[in-house]
Amino acid sequence: MASGMAYFHPSHVRAARRSLGVLGVGLAGVLALWWLPMPWAAGLAHYLPLHLALETASIVAAVLVFAVAWVTPERSAAANARLLGCCFLGVAVLDFTHMLSYLGMPDFITPSSPEKAIDFWIAARLLAALGLLLAVLLPWRVRPGLSPGLLLLAVGAYVGLAHALFLPRPDWAPRTFIPGEGLTGLKIGIEIGLVALFAASAAVLLRRMRAPCAFDAPALFGAAGLMALSELFFTMYAQVTDAYNLAGHVYKIGAHALLFRALVVDGIRRPYAALADERQRLESILAGTRAGTWEWNVQTGETIYNARWAEMLGYRLDELAPLSIETWRRFAHPDDLASSDAAARRHLRGETPWYEHRLRLRHRAGHWIHVQDRGALRSHGADGAPEWMFGTHIDITDLLRAELERAEALHRLRQLSESVPGVLFECRVEADGRVVFPYVGRQIEALIGCRADEVEEDAAAFYARIHPDDGARVLGEIRLARDGLRDWGASFRVLHPLHGERRIRGEARCQPREDGIGEWFGYLQDETEAHRDQERLRLGARVFDASQEGILVTDAAVRIVNVNPAMEALTGHTRQHLLGSNPRVLGSGRHDAAFFTAMYAALARDGRWQGELWNRHASGEIYVVKASISTVLDESGRIEHYVGVFTDISKLMAQRDHFSALANFDALTGLPNRRLLEDRLHQAVGNARRGKHLVVCMLDLDGFKAVNDSAGHAEGDRLLIELAQRMQHILRAGETLARLGGDEFVLLLVDGDFRPALERVLEVAREPVVLADGRRARVTASIGASAYRHGVEDGAQLLREADQALYCAKRAGRNRWMMFAPEDAVEAEPPRA
């Protein structure tokens, strides 16, 4: 049963189990009555009062369904619920007429009879089946423009038509029941059709329960299923008073009750639960953003701050009492006050929709923190003057530092990329679909004719240079790579404003981010000459021999018939050695049979293939080439030769790998940086959830600032490098030491007994470091640790907990480690040495 419940979304499992249980019992009842001896299922004595009671119960349930749907406020009631309510009001009216028309009841306009009652029964069930199916097929949402009165009018017209057809002339309708013989084929067929309609509604709901629903889908599923089972009974009875007829009415009451429950949940319970959830969500968002909040009375100066606002400055809120706008001004940097006041005045005059400003606030420890200050005026006094403003303070110190580090890294990357052939680039698809180049080498202007800054925010300038005949194809290939988050490669022509038509080869590997946005890292290279060489290959051996690219020609049986000198140099094999051989003699063994099958399939389909090949040099060295293979056809269209052009890109691949390393490792210590740490921490948390050990440690050097200030930054860097090497040396395989910045490090320990490792780290940190002038510098380390346990959300939580434990270690005297315990969690921002 548990494995079966995996089909449903977790939000539906409990309710779905209950509905499936009800349907299971109902199906068992159907099977039991089906196999019971027929004498037992014969007509029941005194069935008329019982029928009145059953129909009254179902009518009351249907009216309650309408009442709940009708009185629920329009802003929270889905139009689907109103549709069901109106339909089941019509069902209640038709069931009431069905009850009055039952055999044995006083004449109602025309004599009561089984057929008259059945006609109104069928009209009621058809309305219920169609209403339910339409409600579950339509998206379940509020539709303010849909008038409930029009729905009610449409249902009223249907009910009126049914009465006009069946009440005055019941003999008008085809026969559905023959006393002494039972149901006609028409009646049974109609009931089977109703079963199919209800079953279709149940099937739609079953599929929708694989995802979260904005309504009680399991209860509606149970109601549709019970209605289908109910209609099965009405294909079995031979007398209108037998046990099958009775069971069908009982199942119908149960279905109405489940339907009522579904609309009560959707129309009454869910809106109130949503309000509570919304409040909790807002509180959680505020806590999760780590934002300091403020409320400022513009007229009186009264100001209210939350605890996080004081915490960012290194204080408790009660330490700053009494609180007012002057509290904020006391901590603000004098150079930032004037511009902040000017921004606030512009907002209060209505010139800007909100107040926003970046400023510096003095921390208790004496340093300045950078804060993003945002707010808006939300109320006015009785005289219309501005009164209360509400806003937030967010500490962006680390963000600004990261932006500076990124700018420096980008500058270094530009210097490196300008020394390699071609153009290296980073491409990204934004959430709005725009293609941008956050980084592209300046050589793009010489290669294509557009400047690097023209494509940083929008690739339109790049697209504009593509040859019109190639534009649609290249854009299609880019869309395929973007939509499938896969590697991109293309060869195309561009129209350079100075050099005319040129052919460009582009390659990029996709690295999808966790947020679903694709990033591509690759290069653009001018292959104009190579392409012309391929076109002139059949015109003369002189061009063939002079080509700087390795060229190999085989016959249709894939036997080498010619190679050029560049190919000899590239492979290390002489021409005589290669002639008559299959090109597989050059292979490295890295490509499987499927790779070459796909390659030859592309050649057969397109007449050409381009890609990367890993080959083995005659010396045994592995190298990678960019290969372009084409088919040469004879006059009859049959393959005559295969021509391959090969470019050694081993150095380019090595440079690309080098750039990737720059993005993942700390430039000073060579340790993993924050980006690589996040990846390894994510993997470690995944392993911990599968039973492995994980302890996350935050390490801060005690006394490092004094060394850095007294001996200089160069000696401080020397100390960091030395300590990083020491700590890296004592770690076990599978453990990670990363540098976040400054003297902050993170340890990921995967051994169950982590204490010896932490003691070793403290020990090597205490050992003196010899500086350039012979002096010995001594620092110690404080470590906060947090172990993975059940209930931990992610690695970020472990880092926060380790940071809190680090604060406790520093407060306890430093030169020690402390383990985080949930009951000892602190609110304060840890100080830094």
RAMOSUL-V321637 format. One record per residue. SS is DSSP state (alpha for helix, beta for strand, coil for the rest). Layout:
ss = [SS/SS]
//
This chain:
ss = [coil/alpha/alpha/alpha/alpha/coil/coil/coil/coil/alpha/alpha/alpha/alpha/alpha/alpha/alpha/alpha/alpha/alpha/alpha/alpha/alpha/alpha/alpha/alpha/alpha/alpha/alpha/alpha/alpha/alpha/alpha/alpha/alpha/alpha/coil/coil/coil/coil/coil/coil/coil/coil/coil/coil/coil/alpha/alpha/alpha/alpha/alpha/alpha/alpha/alpha/alpha/alpha/alpha/alpha/alpha/alpha/alpha/alpha/alpha/alpha/alpha/alpha/alpha/alpha/alpha/alpha/alpha/coil/coil/coil/coil/coil/coil/coil/alpha/alpha/alpha/alpha/alpha/alpha/alpha/alpha/alpha/alpha/alpha/alpha/alpha/alpha/alpha/alpha/alpha/alpha/alpha/alpha/alpha/alpha/coil/coil/coil/coil/coil/coil/coil/coil/coil/coil/coil/coil/coil/alpha/alpha/alpha/alpha/alpha/alpha/alpha/alpha/alpha/alpha/alpha/alpha/alpha/alpha/alpha/alpha/alpha/alpha/alpha/alpha/alpha/alpha/alpha/alpha/coil/coil/coil/coil/coil/coil/coil/coil/coil/coil/alpha/alpha/alpha/alpha/alpha/alpha/alpha/alpha/alpha/alpha/alpha/alpha/alpha/alpha/alpha/alpha/alpha/alpha/alpha/coil/coil/coil/alpha/alpha/alpha/coil/coil/coil/coil/beta/beta/coil/coil/coil/beta/beta/coil/alpha/alpha/alpha/alpha/alpha/alpha/alpha/alpha/alpha/alpha/alpha/alpha/alpha/alpha/alpha/alpha/alpha/alpha/alpha/alpha/alpha/alpha/alpha/alpha/coil/coil/coil/coil/coil/coil/coil/coil/alpha/alpha/alpha/alpha/alpha/alpha/alpha/alpha/alpha/alpha/alpha/alpha/alpha/alpha/alpha/alpha/alpha/coil/coil/coil/coil/coil/coil/coil/coil/coil/alpha/alpha/alpha/alpha/alpha/alpha/alpha/alpha/alpha/alpha/alpha/alpha/alpha/alpha/alpha/alpha/alpha/alpha/alpha/alpha/alpha/alpha/alpha/alpha/alpha/alpha/alpha/alpha/alpha/alpha/alpha/alpha/alpha/alpha/alpha/alpha/alpha/alpha/alpha/alpha/alpha/alpha/alpha/alpha/alpha/alpha/alpha/coil/coil/beta/beta/beta/beta/beta/beta/coil/coil/coil/coil/coil/beta/beta/beta/coil/alpha/alpha/alpha/alpha/alpha/alpha/coil/coil/coil/coil/alpha/alpha/alpha/alpha/coil/coil/coil/coil/alpha/alpha/alpha/alpha/alpha/alpha/alpha/beta/coil/alpha/alpha/alpha/alpha/alpha/alpha/alpha/alpha/alpha/alpha/alpha/alpha/alpha/alpha/alpha/coil/coil/coil/coil/coil/coil/beta/beta/beta/beta/beta/beta/beta/beta/coil/coil/coil/coil/coil/beta/beta/beta/beta/beta/beta/beta/beta/beta/beta/coil/coil/beta/coil/coil/coil/coil/coil/beta/coil/beta/beta/beta/beta/beta/beta/beta/beta/coil/alpha/alpha/alpha/alpha/alpha/alpha/alpha/alpha/alpha/alpha/alpha/alpha/alpha/alpha/alpha/alpha/alpha/alpha/alpha/alpha/alpha/coil/coil/coil/coil/coil/beta/beta/beta/beta/beta/beta/beta/coil/coil/coil/coil/coil/beta/beta/beta/beta/beta/beta/coil/coil/coil/alpha/alpha/alpha/alpha/coil/coil/coil/coil/alpha/alpha/alpha/alpha/coil/coil/coil/coil/alpha/alpha/alpha/alpha/alpha/coil/beta/coil/alpha/alpha/alpha/alpha/alpha/alpha/alpha/alpha/alpha/alpha/alpha/alpha/alpha/alpha/alpha/alpha/alpha/coil/coil/coil/beta/beta/beta/beta/beta/beta/beta/beta/beta/coil/coil/coil/beta/beta/beta/beta/beta/beta/beta/beta/beta/beta/beta/coil/coil/coil/coil/coil/coil/coil/coil/beta/beta/beta/beta/beta/beta/beta/beta/coil/alpha/alpha/alpha/alpha/alpha/alpha/alpha/alpha/coil/alpha/alpha/alpha/coil/alpha/alpha/alpha/alpha/alpha/alpha/coil/coil/coil/beta/beta/beta/beta/beta/beta/coil/coil/coil/coil/beta/beta/beta/beta/coil/alpha/alpha/alpha/alpha/alpha/alpha/alpha/coil/coil/coil/alpha/alpha/alpha/alpha/coil/coil/coil/coil/alpha/alpha/alpha/alpha/beta/coil/coil/coil/coil/coil/alpha/alpha/alpha/alpha/alpha/alpha/alpha/alpha/alpha/alpha/alpha/alpha/alpha/alpha/coil/beta/beta/beta/beta/beta/beta/beta/beta/beta/coil/coil/coil/coil/coil/beta/beta/beta/beta/beta/beta/beta/beta/beta/beta/beta/beta/coil/coil/coil/coil/coil/beta/beta/beta/beta/beta/beta/beta/beta/beta/beta/coil/alpha/alpha/alpha/alpha/alpha/alpha/alpha/alpha/alpha/alpha/alpha/alpha/alpha/alpha/alpha/beta/coil/coil/coil/coil/coil/coil/beta/coil/alpha/alpha/alpha/alpha/alpha/alpha/alpha/alpha/alpha/alpha/alpha/alpha/alpha/alpha/alpha/alpha/coil/coil/coil/coil/coil/beta/beta/beta/beta/beta/beta/beta/beta/coil/alpha/alpha/alpha/alpha/alpha/alpha/alpha/alpha/coil/alpha/alpha/alpha/alpha/alpha/alpha/alpha/alpha/alpha/alpha/alpha/alpha/alpha/alpha/alpha/alpha/alpha/alpha/coil/coil/coil/coil/coil/beta/beta/beta/beta/beta/beta/coil/coil/beta/beta/beta/beta/beta/beta/coil/coil/coil/coil/coil/alpha/alpha/alpha/alpha/alpha/alpha/alpha/alpha/alpha/alpha/alpha/alpha/coil/coil/beta/beta/coil/coil/coil/coil/coil/beta/beta/coil/coil/beta/beta/beta/beta/beta/beta/beta/beta/coil/coil/coil/coil/coil/coil/coil/alpha/alpha/alpha/alpha/alpha/alpha/alpha/alpha/alpha/alpha/alpha/alpha/alpha/alpha/alpha/alpha/alpha/coil/coil/coil/coil/beta/beta/beta/beta/coil/coil/alpha/alpha/alpha/coil/coil/coil/coil/coil/coil/coil/coil/coil]
//
